[in-house]
Amino acid sequence: MTTTVRYASTPSSVGLEAKITPVVLTSCMMAATGGLMFGYDLGVSGGVVSMPSFLKEFFPVVYERTQNQKGDNNNYCKYDNQGLQLFTSSLYVAALLATLIASYTTRVLGRKQTMIIAGMFFIVGTMLNSTAVTLSMLILGRICLGCGVGFANQAVPLFLSEIAPTRMRGALNILFQFDVTVGIMFANLINYGTSKIKFGWGWRLSMALAGVPAMLLTVGAISVDDTPNSLIQRGYLEKGKMVLRKIRGTDKIESEYMEIVEASRITQEVKHPFAMLFSRQNRPPLVIAILFQVFQQLTGMNAILFYAPILFNTLGFGNDASLYSSAITGIVNVLSTLISIYSVDKVGRRMLLLEAGVQMFISQTIIAIVLGLKLQDNSNNLSQGLAIVVVLMACTFVSSYAWSWGPLGWLIPSEIFSLETRSAGQSITVCVNMMFTFMIAQSFLSMLCYMKYGIFLFFSACVIVMSLFVFFFVPETKGIPIEDMRERVWKQHWFWKRFMDNVVEDNN
């Protein structure tokens, strides 16, 4: 049985007038600090768990294994420990559960209040982690950080998509992912510096410095206005109009304002947004949003982000060299994300995704071949020249991900849902992302132990599948207003248009 839904037609947004105002830039930069916090949490854990002082205090079994240089020590398996993986992955379980609550707060309290809640969780989690004296206290801190990630990843992409002018929506939305990469880079650089601190407290400083982006997000969220979409959706029509006028820098906002009001009216008629989300006509954006999160994790990038120092250590680099190499990949990550910010609204989403698929496949395949031929289980005999090849290929892989699946994995889902299902859709998006992120984080070290160099072949095969999906099923959304997606994207696509046949237009 199919559900028939009546959608009111709205005027086209093509000619909406908007300037890139300081208010927009400031608000977007503030909101994107949620990505800075997320990135720092991603990057800092991998470096911390490679520090001998941290392992000795919380994971003595792993510490003894890493100190054992005898021939019976399998190089691929020395970090294989479920407790160590739980320290990393517990953040993502908490984020998965938190985003379900965040879907409600984003809709009822607004994007701004949800970002404030995220900032508070980040602050508490940072305090617990930096002062931890037991493993349970450490994991509790990670759980608090995970709650912050769940709330931030729910609210920030919506905030950025809704406040940005259509022609700049891609670039401004990618500020979130850019800050993720900056957070990872700073975490890698800080880990490299704190690993030199004697007396074994360097890892605490690495954890404590997460408080800087946490404070930036919290204070920044308090100081900005909520989005016009959120204000109007919650009944604050005049305030929403005032904020829209302020962020667009013009009085000619009537057309966009009426579109938001009409979309909000339709939203109010939807009493059960999650049920609406699973209706036939919303299946195209839902399928794409879910698969984008699955594919984003199956690129293998997050495995590299979580465990880069451990990975380089496993490949035969010394502890200092592994931290140094992961810092290099972090810098490449930041610079490559700038390419995405510049090009996403020029060349489009599809072109970036397809090009990156080729680059990721080639780089991971070369890494697998080098390791398969030259690196044996029981030795650290990777030559300096081949080690450089591995780092270069890792940087090639990271750069392609940074201008494609990294930012676009969040951008595309945030812009393809209609207003009445946007909050629920973002919740599903974050839930799936966190679930698969948890699965990768919890299993990667074990996969590395058992699959060895074959793990890179596994991820490169996944890249082929996701690139084919993009080629056949992902439409271009560059330059299309969010509220026009149904008419100009889904109804025009060769495959997805069949799901639009039960939508009845209301021209009144």
C-alpha positions as CSV (number, residue, x, y, z in Angstrom):
1,M,0.0,0.0,0.0
2,T,1.5,3.3,-1.0
3,T,1.0,6.6,0.7
4,T,-0.3,9.6,-1.3
5,V,1.1,12.9,-0.1
6,R,0.0,16.3,-1.3
7,Y,2.9,18.7,-1.8
8,A,2.3,22.4,-2.4
9,S,4.2,23.8,-5.3
10,T,6.5,26.7,-4.5
11,P,8.1,29.3,-6.6
12,S,11.4,28.5,-8.0
13,S,14.4,29.6,-6.0
14,V,16.7,30.1,-9.0
15,G,16.6,33.8,-8.9
16,L,16.8,34.3,-5.1
17,E,18.9,37.2,-4.2
18,A,21.6,36.8,-1.6
19,K,25.0,38.3,-0.7
20,I,27.8,36.6,1.1
21,T,27.5,38.6,4.3
22,P,29.8,38.8,7.3
23,V,27.0,37.3,9.4
24,V,26.8,34.2,7.2
25,L,30.6,33.7,7.2
26,T,30.9,34.3,10.9
27,S,27.9,31.9,11.7
28,C,29.2,29.2,9.4
29,M,32.8,29.4,10.8
30,M,31.4,29.2,14.3
31,A,29.2,26.2,13.5
32,A,31.9,24.4,11.7
33,T,34.0,24.3,14.9
34,G,31.8,21.3,15.7
35,G,33.8,19.6,13.0
36,L,37.0,20.9,14.6
37,M,36.0,19.1,17.8
38,F,35.0,15.9,15.9
39,G,38.3,15.9,14.0
40,Y,40.4,16.4,17.1
41,D,38.7,13.5,18.8
42,L,39.3,11.4,15.7
43,G,43.0,12.2,15.5
44,V,44.0,12.4,19.1
45,S,42.9,8.8,20.0
46,G,45.1,7.2,17.4
47,G,48.2,9.1,18.6
48,V,47.5,8.6,22.3
49,V,47.1,4.8,22.0
50,S,50.5,4.6,20.4
51,M,52.2,6.3,23.3
52,P,54.0,3.9,25.6
53,S,53.0,5.8,28.8
54,F,49.3,5.6,28.0
55,L,49.5,1.9,27.1
56,K,51.5,1.1,30.2
57,E,48.9,2.7,32.4
58,F,45.7,1.4,30.9
59,F,46.6,-1.5,28.6
60,P,49.7,-3.2,30.1
61,V,49.2,-6.3,28.0
62,V,49.5,-4.3,24.7
63,Y,52.4,-2.4,26.2
64,E,54.3,-5.6,26.8
65,R,53.5,-6.9,23.3
66,T,54.8,-3.7,21.7
67,Q,58.0,-3.8,23.7
68,N,58.6,-7.4,22.7
69,Q,61.0,-7.5,19.7
70,K,61.4,-11.3,19.5
71,G,60.6,-13.1,16.3
72,D,57.4,-14.7,17.6
73,N,55.8,-11.3,17.8
74,N,53.4,-11.0,14.8
75,N,54.0,-7.4,13.6
76,Y,50.4,-7.1,12.3
77,C,48.9,-8.3,15.6
78,K,50.7,-6.5,18.3
79,Y,48.0,-3.9,18.8
80,D,45.1,-6.4,18.5
81,N,43.1,-5.8,21.7
82,Q,39.4,-5.5,22.2
83,G,39.7,-3.1,25.1
84,L,42.0,-0.8,23.1
85,Q,39.5,-0.8,20.3
86,L,36.6,-0.2,22.7
87,F,38.4,2.9,23.9
88,T,38.3,4.3,20.4
89,S,34.9,2.9,19.3
90,S,32.9,3.7,22.5
91,L,32.6,7.3,21.2
92,Y,30.7,6.2,18.2
93,V,28.2,4.0,20.0
94,A,27.4,7.0,22.2
95,A,27.1,9.2,19.1
96,L,24.7,6.8,17.5
97,L,22.3,6.8,20.5
98,A,22.7,10.6,21.1
99,T,21.7,11.5,17.5
100,L,18.3,9.9,18.1
101,I,17.7,12.4,20.9
102,A,19.4,15.1,18.8
103,S,16.8,14.6,16.0
104,Y,14.1,15.7,18.5
105,T,16.1,18.7,20.0
106,T,17.1,19.9,16.5
107,R,13.4,20.0,15.5
108,V,11.9,21.3,18.7
109,L,14.6,23.4,20.3
110,G,16.4,24.4,17.1
111,R,19.8,24.0,15.5
112,K,21.4,26.6,17.9
113,Q,20.3,25.0,21.1
114,T,21.4,21.5,19.9
115,M,24.9,22.9,19.1
116,I,25.1,24.3,22.7
117,I,24.2,20.9,24.1
118,A,26.9,19.4,22.0
119,G,29.5,21.8,23.3
120,M,28.6,21.0,26.9
121,F,29.0,17.3,26.3
122,F,32.4,18.0,24.7
123,I,33.6,20.0,27.7
124,V,32.6,17.3,30.2
125,G,34.1,14.5,28.1
126,T,37.4,16.4,27.8
127,M,37.6,16.9,31.6
128,L,37.0,13.2,32.2
129,N,39.5,12.0,29.7
130,S,42.3,14.3,30.7
131,T,42.0,13.5,34.4
132,A,41.3,9.7,34.0
133,V,42.8,7.3,36.5
134,T,40.9,4.2,35.5
135,L,39.9,2.6,32.2
136,S,36.2,3.1,33.1
137,M,36.7,6.8,33.7
138,L,38.5,7.0,30.3
139,I,35.7,5.3,28.5
140,L,33.0,7.4,30.3
141,G,34.8,10.5,29.0
142,R,34.8,9.0,25.4
143,I,31.0,8.3,25.8
144,C,30.4,12.0,26.7
145,L,32.5,13.1,23.7
146,G,30.4,10.7,21.6
147,C,27.2,12.4,22.8
148,G,28.7,15.7,21.8
149,V,29.5,14.2,18.3
150,G,25.9,12.9,18.0
151,F,24.4,16.3,18.7
152,A,26.9,18.3,16.7
153,N,26.8,16.1,13.6
154,Q,23.0,16.3,13.7
155,A,22.8,20.1,14.0
156,V,25.9,21.6,12.3
157,P,25.3,20.3,8.7
158,L,21.7,21.4,8.8
159,F,22.7,24.8,10.2
160,L,25.3,25.3,7.4
161,S,23.0,24.1,4.6
162,E,20.1,26.3,5.7
163,I,22.1,29.5,6.4
164,A,24.2,29.4,3.2
165,P,23.1,31.0,-0.1
166,T,22.3,28.4,-2.7
167,R,25.3,29.2,-4.9
168,M,27.7,28.9,-2.0
169,R,26.0,26.1,-0.1
170,G,28.5,23.4,-1.0
171,A,31.6,25.5,-0.1
172,L,30.2,26.8,3.2
173,N,28.8,23.4,4.2
174,I,32.3,21.8,3.6
175,L,33.6,24.2,6.3
176,F,32.4,21.5,8.7
177,Q,34.5,18.8,7.0
178,F,37.4,21.3,6.6
179,D,37.4,21.8,10.4
180,V,37.3,18.1,10.8
181,T,40.6,17.8,8.9
182,V,42.1,20.8,10.8
183,G,41.2,19.1,14.0
184,I,42.8,15.9,12.9
185,M,46.0,17.8,11.8
186,F,46.3,19.6,15.1
187,A,45.7,16.4,17.0
188,N,48.5,14.7,15.1
189,L,50.9,17.6,15.5
190,I,50.1,17.9,19.2
191,N,50.5,14.1,19.7
192,Y,53.9,14.4,18.1
193,G,54.9,17.1,20.5
194,T,53.4,15.7,23.7
195,S,55.0,12.3,23.0
196,K,58.3,14.0,23.8
197,I,57.2,15.0,27.3
198,K,58.9,12.9,30.0
199,F,57.3,11.6,33.1
200,G,54.4,10.0,31.1
201,W,51.7,12.8,31.2
202,G,52.0,14.0,27.6
203,W,48.8,12.0,26.6
204,R,46.9,14.0,29.3
205,L,47.8,17.2,27.7
206,S,46.7,15.9,24.3
207,M,43.3,15.0,25.8
208,A,43.0,18.3,27.7
209,L,43.6,20.5,24.6
210,A,40.3,19.2,23.2
211,G,38.7,21.7,25.5
212,V,39.8,24.6,23.1
213,P,37.4,23.6,20.2
214,A,34.8,22.6,22.8
215,M,34.7,26.1,24.2
216,L,34.8,27.7,20.8
217,L,31.7,25.7,19.7
218,T,29.8,26.4,23.0
219,V,30.5,30.1,23.1
220,G,30.0,30.5,19.4
221,A,26.7,28.7,19.4
222,I,25.4,31.0,22.2
223,S,26.3,34.1,20.2
224,V,24.7,33.4,16.9
225,D,21.1,33.3,15.7
226,D,19.3,30.1,14.8
227,T,18.5,29.5,11.1
228,P,15.5,31.1,9.5
229,N,14.2,27.7,8.5
230,S,14.3,26.5,12.1
231,L,12.8,29.7,13.5
232,I,9.9,29.7,11.0
233,Q,9.4,26.0,11.5
234,R,9.0,26.6,15.2
235,G,6.5,29.5,14.7
236,Y,8.8,32.5,15.1
237,L,7.8,34.0,11.8
238,E,8.9,37.6,12.3
239,K,12.2,36.7,13.9
240,G,12.8,34.2,11.1
241,K,12.2,36.9,8.5
242,M,14.5,39.3,10.4
243,V,17.3,36.8,10.5
244,L,16.8,35.9,6.9
245,R,17.1,39.6,5.9
246,K,20.2,39.9,8.1
247,I,22.1,36.9,6.7
248,R,21.1,37.6,3.1
249,G,22.1,41.3,3.3
250,T,19.2,42.5,1.3
251,D,15.5,43.4,1.7
252,K,14.5,41.3,-1.3
253,I,13.9,38.1,0.6
254,E,10.2,37.7,0.1
255,S,10.4,34.9,-2.4
256,E,12.8,32.8,-0.2
257,Y,10.8,33.7,2.9
258,M,7.6,32.5,1.3
259,E,9.2,29.2,0.2
260,I,10.4,28.5,3.8
261,V,7.0,29.4,5.2
262,E,5.2,27.1,2.8
263,A,7.7,24.3,3.4
264,S,7.3,24.9,7.1
265,R,3.5,24.7,6.7
266,I,3.8,21.3,5.0
267,T,6.2,20.2,7.8
268,Q,3.6,21.0,10.5
269,E,1.2,18.7,8.8
270,V,3.6,15.8,9.1
271,K,3.0,14.5,12.6
272,H,5.4,11.5,12.3
273,P,8.5,12.6,10.3
274,F,10.2,9.3,10.6
275,A,7.2,7.5,9.1
276,M,7.1,10.1,6.4
277,L,10.8,9.6,5.8
278,F,10.2,5.9,4.9
279,S,7.4,6.7,2.4
280,R,7.9,5.9,-1.2
281,Q,8.6,9.4,-2.5
282,N,11.3,9.9,0.1
283,R,13.1,6.7,-0.7
284,P,15.6,8.2,-3.1
285,P,17.2,10.6,-0.7
286,L,17.0,8.1,2.1
287,V,18.8,5.3,0.2
288,I,21.5,7.7,-1.0
289,A,22.0,9.2,2.5
290,I,22.3,5.7,4.1
291,L,24.6,4.3,1.4
292,F,26.8,7.4,1.5
293,Q,27.5,6.8,5.2
294,V,28.2,3.1,4.6
295,F,30.5,3.8,1.7
296,Q,32.3,6.6,3.5
297,Q,33.5,4.1,6.1
298,L,34.3,1.4,3.6
299,T,36.8,3.7,1.9
300,G,39.1,2.8,4.8
301,M,39.8,6.4,5.6
302,N,38.5,6.3,9.1
303,A,40.6,3.3,9.8
304,I,43.6,5.3,8.8
305,L,42.4,8.3,10.9
306,F,41.8,6.3,14.0
307,Y,45.0,4.3,13.9
308,A,47.4,6.1,11.7
309,P,50.3,6.1,14.2
310,I,49.6,2.4,15.0
311,L,49.4,1.6,11.3
312,F,52.7,3.2,10.5
313,N,54.2,1.6,13.6
314,T,53.0,-1.8,12.3
315,L,54.5,-1.1,8.9
316,G,57.9,-0.8,10.5
317,F,58.2,2.9,11.3
318,G,59.6,3.8,14.7
319,N,57.2,5.5,17.2
320,D,58.5,9.0,16.4
321,A,58.4,8.3,12.7
322,S,54.9,6.9,12.9
323,L,53.6,10.1,14.6
324,Y,55.5,12.2,12.1
325,S,54.1,10.4,9.2
326,S,50.5,10.6,10.5
327,A,51.1,14.4,10.9
328,I,52.1,14.6,7.3
329,T,48.9,12.9,6.2
330,G,46.9,15.2,8.5
331,I,48.4,18.3,6.7
332,V,47.6,16.7,3.3
333,N,44.0,16.2,4.5
334,V,43.6,19.9,5.3
335,L,45.1,21.2,2.1
336,S,43.0,18.8,0.0
337,T,39.8,19.8,1.7
338,L,40.5,23.3,0.6
339,I,40.4,22.0,-3.0
340,S,36.9,20.7,-2.3
341,I,35.7,24.0,-0.9
342,Y,37.0,25.8,-4.1
343,S,35.7,23.3,-6.6
344,V,32.5,21.7,-5.3
345,D,30.2,24.5,-6.5
346,K,32.2,24.7,-9.8
347,V,32.8,21.2,-11.1
348,G,30.0,19.6,-9.1
349,R,29.7,16.7,-6.6
350,R,29.7,13.8,-9.0
351,M,33.0,14.7,-10.7
352,L,34.8,14.9,-7.4
353,L,33.5,11.6,-6.3
354,L,34.3,9.7,-9.5
355,E,37.8,11.1,-9.8
356,A,38.5,10.3,-6.2
357,G,37.3,6.7,-6.7
358,V,40.0,6.1,-9.3
359,Q,42.7,7.7,-7.1
360,M,41.7,5.8,-4.0
361,F,41.6,2.5,-5.8
362,I,45.1,2.9,-7.3
363,S,46.8,4.2,-4.1
364,Q,45.4,1.4,-1.8
365,T,46.2,-1.3,-4.4
366,I,49.8,-0.1,-4.6
367,I,50.1,-0.1,-0.8
368,A,48.7,-3.7,-0.6
369,I,51.2,-4.8,-3.3
370,V,54.2,-3.2,-1.6
371,L,53.3,-4.7,1.8
372,G,52.4,-8.1,0.3
373,L,55.7,-8.4,-1.4
374,K,58.1,-6.8,1.1
375,L,56.8,-6.8,4.6
376,Q,56.9,-10.1,6.4
377,D,54.9,-11.1,9.5
378,N,57.7,-11.4,11.9
379,S,60.0,-8.5,10.9
380,N,60.2,-4.8,10.5
381,N,62.2,-4.9,7.3
382,L,60.4,-2.3,5.1
383,S,63.2,-0.4,3.4
384,Q,63.4,3.3,3.6
385,G,62.5,3.7,-0.1
386,L,59.4,1.5,0.2
387,A,58.4,3.2,3.4
388,I,58.4,6.5,1.5
389,V,56.3,4.9,-1.2
390,V,53.8,3.8,1.4
391,V,53.6,7.3,2.9
392,L,53.2,8.9,-0.5
393,M,50.4,6.5,-1.4
394,A,48.7,7.1,1.9
395,C,48.9,10.8,1.2
396,T,47.5,10.2,-2.3
397,F,44.6,8.3,-0.8
398,V,44.0,10.8,2.0
399,S,44.0,13.7,-0.5
400,S,41.4,12.1,-2.8
401,Y,39.1,11.3,0.2
402,A,39.5,14.8,1.5
403,W,38.0,16.4,-1.6
404,S,35.3,13.8,-2.1
405,W,33.8,11.3,0.2
406,G,34.9,13.1,3.4
407,P,33.1,16.4,2.8
408,L,30.5,15.2,0.3
409,G,29.5,12.3,2.6
410,W,28.0,15.0,4.8
411,L,27.1,17.7,2.3
412,I,24.9,15.6,-0.1
413,P,22.7,14.1,2.6
414,S,22.2,17.5,4.3
415,E,20.9,19.0,1.1
416,I,18.7,16.3,-0.5
417,F,15.9,15.9,2.1
418,S,12.8,18.1,2.0
419,L,12.2,20.3,5.1
420,E,9.5,18.0,6.5
421,T,11.9,15.1,6.7
422,R,15.2,16.9,7.0
423,S,15.7,16.5,10.7
424,A,14.7,12.9,10.7
425,G,16.8,12.3,7.6
426,Q,19.9,13.8,9.2
427,S,19.3,11.7,12.3
428,I,19.3,8.5,10.2
429,T,22.3,9.7,8.3
430,V,24.3,10.3,11.5
431,C,23.1,7.0,13.1
432,V,24.2,5.0,10.1
433,N,27.5,6.8,10.0
434,M,28.2,6.3,13.7
435,M,27.2,2.6,13.5
436,F,29.6,1.8,10.7
437,T,32.3,4.0,12.2
438,F,31.9,2.0,15.4
439,M,32.1,-1.3,13.4
440,I,35.3,-0.2,11.7
441,A,36.9,1.3,14.8
442,Q,36.1,-1.9,16.8
443,S,37.3,-4.3,14.2
444,F,40.1,-2.6,12.3
445,L,43.0,-3.8,14.5
446,S,41.7,-7.4,14.4
447,M,41.2,-7.1,10.6
448,L,44.7,-5.9,10.3
449,C,45.9,-8.9,12.3
450,Y,44.1,-11.5,10.3
451,M,43.9,-9.9,6.8
452,K,47.3,-8.3,7.0
453,Y,48.0,-6.3,3.7
454,G,44.9,-7.8,2.2
455,I,42.8,-5.2,4.2
456,F,43.9,-2.6,1.7
457,L,42.6,-4.8,-1.2
458,F,39.3,-5.2,0.7
459,F,38.9,-1.4,0.9
460,S,40.0,-0.8,-2.7
461,A,37.3,-3.4,-3.8
462,C,34.7,-1.4,-1.9
463,V,35.9,1.8,-3.7
464,I,35.0,0.2,-7.0
465,V,31.5,-0.6,-5.8
466,M,30.8,2.8,-4.4
467,S,32.1,4.5,-7.6
468,L,29.7,2.5,-9.7
469,F,26.9,3.5,-7.4
470,V,27.8,7.2,-7.8
471,F,28.0,6.9,-11.6
472,F,24.6,5.3,-12.0
473,F,22.5,6.5,-9.1
474,V,23.8,9.8,-7.6
475,P,22.3,12.9,-9.3
476,E,24.1,16.2,-9.5
477,T,22.8,18.7,-6.9
478,K,25.2,21.6,-7.6
479,G,23.4,25.0,-7.7
480,I,19.9,23.5,-7.0
481,P,18.0,25.1,-4.1
482,I,17.2,22.7,-1.3
483,E,13.4,23.1,-1.6
484,D,13.6,22.4,-5.4
485,M,15.2,19.0,-5.1
486,R,12.1,17.1,-5.7
487,E,11.1,18.8,-9.0
488,R,14.6,19.4,-10.4
489,V,16.5,16.3,-9.2
490,W,14.4,13.3,-8.3
491,K,11.7,13.8,-11.0
492,Q,14.4,14.2,-13.7
493,H,16.6,11.2,-12.7
494,W,16.4,8.1,-15.0
495,F,15.9,5.7,-12.0
496,W,14.6,7.7,-9.1
497,K,11.7,9.4,-11.0
498,R,9.7,6.2,-10.7
499,F,9.4,6.8,-6.9
500,M,7.8,10.2,-7.6
501,D,4.7,8.8,-9.4
502,N,2.5,8.9,-6.3
503,V,3.1,12.5,-5.4
504,V,0.0,14.6,-6.1
505,E,0.7,18.3,-6.8
506,D,-1.4,20.9,-5.1
507,N,-1.4,24.1,-7.2
508,N,-3.6,26.1,-4.9
